[in-house]
Amino acid sequence: MSNPIFDRIRNDITEDSVVLYMKGTPDFPQCGFSATAANILKMLGVTFRGIDLLPDDGLRSAIREFADWPTVPLLFIKGEFVGGADIMKEMLQTGELQQLLKDKGITP
Protein backbone atom coordinates (compact mmCIF):
# COMPACT_ATOMS: atom_id res chain seq x y z
CA MET A 1 0.00 0.00 0.00
CA SER A 2 1.22 3.48 -0.85
CA ASN A 3 2.14 5.90 1.92
CA PRO A 4 0.74 9.35 1.02
CA ILE A 5 3.43 11.19 3.01
CA PHE A 6 6.18 9.19 1.26
CA ASP A 7 4.48 10.03 -2.05
CA ARG A 8 4.62 13.71 -1.10
CA ILE A 9 8.31 13.42 -0.21
CA ARG A 10 9.07 11.66 -3.51
CA ASN A 11 7.26 14.44 -5.34
CA ASP A 12 9.12 17.16 -3.40
CA ILE A 13 12.57 15.70 -4.07
CA THR A 14 11.93 15.16 -7.77
CA GLU A 15 10.14 18.46 -8.37
CA ASP A 16 13.13 20.54 -7.24
CA SER A 17 16.81 19.77 -7.84
CA VAL A 18 17.92 20.69 -4.31
CA VAL A 19 15.60 20.24 -1.35
CA LEU A 20 16.42 20.90 2.29
CA TYR A 21 13.99 19.59 4.90
CA MET A 22 14.64 21.78 7.89
CA LYS A 23 13.30 23.42 11.02
CA GLY A 24 12.09 26.83 9.91
CA THR A 25 12.73 28.41 6.54
CA PRO A 26 15.94 29.32 4.69
CA ASP A 27 15.46 32.96 5.73
CA PHE A 28 14.34 32.15 9.29
CA PRO A 29 15.84 28.83 10.40
CA GLN A 30 14.65 27.63 13.80
CA CYS A 31 17.72 25.63 14.83
CA GLY A 32 21.46 26.00 14.46
CA PHE A 33 21.86 22.91 12.29
CA SER A 34 19.17 24.08 9.86
CA ALA A 35 20.81 27.51 9.75
CA THR A 36 24.19 25.92 8.99
CA ALA A 37 22.78 23.78 6.18
CA ALA A 38 20.87 26.66 4.58
CA ASN A 39 23.87 28.97 4.87
CA ILE A 40 26.16 26.45 3.16
CA LEU A 41 23.80 26.23 0.19
CA LYS A 42 23.42 30.02 0.08
CA MET A 43 27.19 30.50 0.27
CA LEU A 44 27.59 28.15 -2.71
CA GLY A 45 24.96 30.15 -4.59
CA VAL A 46 22.68 27.13 -4.92
CA THR A 47 18.98 27.67 -5.52
CA PHE A 48 17.12 25.31 -3.21
CA ARG A 49 13.71 24.63 -1.78
CA GLY A 50 13.49 24.71 2.00
CA ILE A 51 10.66 22.72 3.53
CA ASP A 52 9.75 23.58 7.11
CA LEU A 53 9.11 20.45 9.17
CA LEU A 54 7.93 22.24 12.30
CA PRO A 55 4.25 22.64 11.39
CA ASP A 56 3.79 19.02 10.30
CA ASP A 57 4.58 16.26 12.82
CA GLY A 58 3.64 13.56 10.29
CA LEU A 59 6.07 14.88 7.70
CA ARG A 60 8.81 15.38 10.31
CA SER A 61 8.49 11.75 11.37
CA ALA A 62 8.09 10.39 7.84
CA ILE A 63 11.12 12.16 6.35
CA ARG A 64 13.38 10.60 8.96
CA GLU A 65 11.98 7.16 8.15
CA PHE A 66 12.09 7.81 4.38
CA ALA A 67 15.77 8.80 4.49
CA ASP A 68 16.66 6.45 7.35
CA TRP A 69 18.29 9.44 9.03
CA PRO A 70 17.55 10.42 12.65
CA THR A 71 18.15 14.16 12.59
CA VAL A 72 17.08 17.37 10.86
CA PRO A 73 18.04 18.95 8.47
CA LEU A 74 18.07 16.51 5.54
CA LEU A 75 19.50 17.47 2.15
CA PHE A 76 18.40 15.88 -1.12
CA ILE A 77 20.09 16.59 -4.43
CA LYS A 78 18.34 15.39 -7.59
CA GLY A 79 16.22 13.03 -5.50
CA GLU A 80 19.20 11.50 -3.71
CA PHE A 81 19.67 11.84 0.06
CA VAL A 82 23.01 13.46 0.89
CA GLY A 83 22.99 13.95 4.66
CA GLY A 84 22.55 16.52 7.39
CA ALA A 85 24.39 19.65 8.45
CA ASP A 86 27.51 17.91 9.76
CA ILE A 87 27.87 15.84 6.58
CA MET A 88 27.36 18.98 4.50
CA LYS A 89 30.09 20.82 6.47
CA GLU A 90 32.54 17.95 5.97
CA MET A 91 31.70 17.71 2.26
CA LEU A 92 32.10 21.47 1.87
CA GLN A 93 35.53 21.43 3.50
CA THR A 94 36.78 18.63 1.25
CA GLY A 95 35.17 20.04 -1.90
CA GLU A 96 32.99 16.95 -2.23
CA LEU A 97 29.75 18.92 -1.96
CA GLN A 98 30.79 21.34 -4.68
CA GLN A 99 31.80 18.39 -6.90
CA LEU A 100 28.52 16.57 -6.25
CA LEU A 101 26.55 19.67 -7.22
CA LYS A 102 28.64 20.06 -10.36
CA ASP A 103 28.27 16.36 -11.25
CA LYS A 104 24.49 16.68 -10.87
CA GLY A 105 24.44 19.69 -13.17
CA ILE A 106 23.60 22.20 -10.45
CA THR A 107 25.41 25.48 -10.90
CA PRO A 108 25.15 28.71 -8.96
C-alpha positions as a LaTeX table, in Angstrom:
\begin{tabular}{lrrr}
\hline
Residue & $x$ (\AA) & $y$ (\AA) & $z$ (\AA) \\
\hline
Met1 & 0.00 & 0.00 & 0.00 \\
Ser2 & 1.22 & 3.48 & $-0.85$ \\
Asn3 & 2.14 & 5.90 & 1.92 \\
Pro4 & 0.74 & 9.35 & 1.02 \\
Ile5 & 3.43 & 11.19 & 3.01 \\
Phe6 & 6.18 & 9.19 & 1.26 \\
Asp7 & 4.48 & 10.03 & $-2.05$ \\
Arg8 & 4.62 & 13.71 & $-1.10$ \\
Ile9 & 8.31 & 13.42 & $-0.21$ \\
Arg10 & 9.07 & 11.66 & $-3.51$ \\
Asn11 & 7.26 & 14.44 & $-5.34$ \\
Asp12 & 9.12 & 17.16 & $-3.40$ \\
Ile13 & 12.57 & 15.70 & $-4.07$ \\
Thr14 & 11.93 & 15.16 & $-7.77$ \\
Glu15 & 10.14 & 18.46 & $-8.37$ \\
Asp16 & 13.13 & 20.54 & $-7.24$ \\
Ser17 & 16.81 & 19.77 & $-7.84$ \\
Val18 & 17.92 & 20.69 & $-4.31$ \\
Val19 & 15.60 & 20.24 & $-1.35$ \\
Leu20 & 16.42 & 20.90 & 2.29 \\
Tyr21 & 13.99 & 19.59 & 4.90 \\
Met22 & 14.64 & 21.78 & 7.89 \\
Lys23 & 13.30 & 23.42 & 11.02 \\
Gly24 & 12.09 & 26.83 & 9.91 \\
Thr25 & 12.73 & 28.41 & 6.54 \\
Pro26 & 15.94 & 29.32 & 4.69 \\
Asp27 & 15.46 & 32.96 & 5.73 \\
Phe28 & 14.34 & 32.15 & 9.29 \\
Pro29 & 15.84 & 28.83 & 10.40 \\
Gln30 & 14.65 & 27.63 & 13.80 \\
Cys31 & 17.72 & 25.63 & 14.83 \\
Gly32 & 21.46 & 26.00 & 14.46 \\
Phe33 & 21.86 & 22.91 & 12.29 \\
Ser34 & 19.17 & 24.08 & 9.86 \\
Ala35 & 20.81 & 27.51 & 9.75 \\
Thr36 & 24.19 & 25.92 & 8.99 \\
Ala37 & 22.78 & 23.78 & 6.18 \\
Ala38 & 20.87 & 26.66 & 4.58 \\
Asn39 & 23.87 & 28.97 & 4.87 \\
Ile40 & 26.16 & 26.45 & 3.16 \\
Leu41 & 23.80 & 26.23 & 0.19 \\
Lys42 & 23.42 & 30.02 & 0.08 \\
Met43 & 27.19 & 30.50 & 0.27 \\
Leu44 & 27.59 & 28.15 & $-2.71$ \\
Gly45 & 24.96 & 30.15 & $-4.59$ \\
Val46 & 22.68 & 27.13 & $-4.92$ \\
Thr47 & 18.98 & 27.67 & $-5.52$ \\
Phe48 & 17.12 & 25.31 & $-3.21$ \\
Arg49 & 13.71 & 24.63 & $-1.78$ \\
Gly50 & 13.49 & 24.71 & 2.00 \\
Ile51 & 10.66 & 22.72 & 3.53 \\
Asp52 & 9.75 & 23.58 & 7.11 \\
Leu53 & 9.11 & 20.45 & 9.17 \\
Leu54 & 7.93 & 22.24 & 12.30 \\
Pro55 & 4.25 & 22.64 & 11.39 \\
Asp56 & 3.79 & 19.02 & 10.30 \\
Asp57 & 4.58 & 16.26 & 12.82 \\
Gly58 & 3.64 & 13.56 & 10.29 \\
Leu59 & 6.07 & 14.88 & 7.70 \\
Arg60 & 8.81 & 15.38 & 10.31 \\
Ser61 & 8.49 & 11.75 & 11.37 \\
Ala62 & 8.09 & 10.39 & 7.84 \\
Ile63 & 11.12 & 12.16 & 6.35 \\
Arg64 & 13.38 & 10.60 & 8.96 \\
Glu65 & 11.98 & 7.16 & 8.15 \\
Phe66 & 12.09 & 7.81 & 4.38 \\
Ala67 & 15.77 & 8.80 & 4.49 \\
Asp68 & 16.66 & 6.45 & 7.35 \\
Trp69 & 18.29 & 9.44 & 9.03 \\
Pro70 & 17.55 & 10.42 & 12.65 \\
Thr71 & 18.15 & 14.16 & 12.59 \\
Val72 & 17.08 & 17.37 & 10.86 \\
Pro73 & 18.04 & 18.95 & 8.47 \\
Leu74 & 18.07 & 16.51 & 5.54 \\
Leu75 & 19.50 & 17.47 & 2.15 \\
Phe76 & 18.40 & 15.88 & $-1.12$ \\
Ile77 & 20.09 & 16.59 & $-4.43$ \\
Lys78 & 18.34 & 15.39 & $-7.59$ \\
Gly79 & 16.22 & 13.03 & $-5.50$ \\
Glu80 & 19.20 & 11.50 & $-3.71$ \\
Phe81 & 19.67 & 11.84 & 0.06 \\
Val82 & 23.01 & 13.46 & 0.89 \\
Gly83 & 22.99 & 13.95 & 4.66 \\
Gly84 & 22.55 & 16.52 & 7.39 \\
Ala85 & 24.39 & 19.65 & 8.45 \\
Asp86 & 27.51 & 17.91 & 9.76 \\
Ile87 & 27.87 & 15.84 & 6.58 \\
Met88 & 27.36 & 18.98 & 4.50 \\
Lys89 & 30.09 & 20.82 & 6.47 \\
Glu90 & 32.54 & 17.95 & 5.97 \\
Met91 & 31.70 & 17.71 & 2.26 \\
Leu92 & 32.10 & 21.47 & 1.87 \\
Gln93 & 35.53 & 21.43 & 3.50 \\
Thr94 & 36.78 & 18.63 & 1.25 \\
Gly95 & 35.17 & 20.04 & $-1.90$ \\
Glu96 & 32.99 & 16.95 & $-2.23$ \\
Leu97 & 29.75 & 18.92 & $-1.96$ \\
Gln98 & 30.79 & 21.34 & $-4.68$ \\
Gln99 & 31.80 & 18.39 & $-6.90$ \\
Leu100 & 28.52 & 16.57 & $-6.25$ \\
Leu101 & 26.55 & 19.67 & $-7.22$ \\
Lys102 & 28.64 & 20.06 & $-10.36$ \\
Asp103 & 28.27 & 16.36 & $-11.25$ \\
Lys104 & 24.49 & 16.68 & $-10.87$ \\
Gly105 & 24.44 & 19.69 & $-13.17$ \\
Ile106 & 23.60 & 22.20 & $-10.45$ \\
Thr107 & 25.41 & 25.48 & $-10.90$ \\
Pro108 & 25.15 & 28.71 & $-8.96$ \\
\hline
\end{tabular}
